[in-house]
Amino acid sequence: MKKGGTGGGNTITGIIYEAKVDLATFLDSQDGYRIEGTLVFYNDEVVAHIFQKHGLYEYLSEHGVDWKKYLSKKLLPDNCIYVIVNNTVFIIEVKHQEVNGSVDEKLQTCDFKKKHTTVP
């Protein structure tokens, strides 16, 4: 949050922070990992797919999954990774804040969102 700002809509520091902590950039810098497009390789084997914002929905549609049957609304995650070996999707939201505010509320409601967007 920008010091002296009056709300998230008036600041750009959060966007700058999110760019600094990009999951693909982090993984690509780790030994044995490399990123090519949405593919995550470990020791030259594809181990995951990585997405941002609408990318998850594009991937699901390409694989014949109608996500609208399982999710009540379209979530646009900062980072998302589908780990192939355990068939699990991890949604990662990146938040940066210097004072109390809406990010606190978003973190408190994550359990509610999870319960209302989980595949049965």
Summary of the structure (lengths in Angstrom):
residues: 120
radius of gyration: 16.2
end to end distance: 36.8
largest distance: 47.6
contacts: 262
relative contact order: 0.16
helix: 34%
strand: 21%
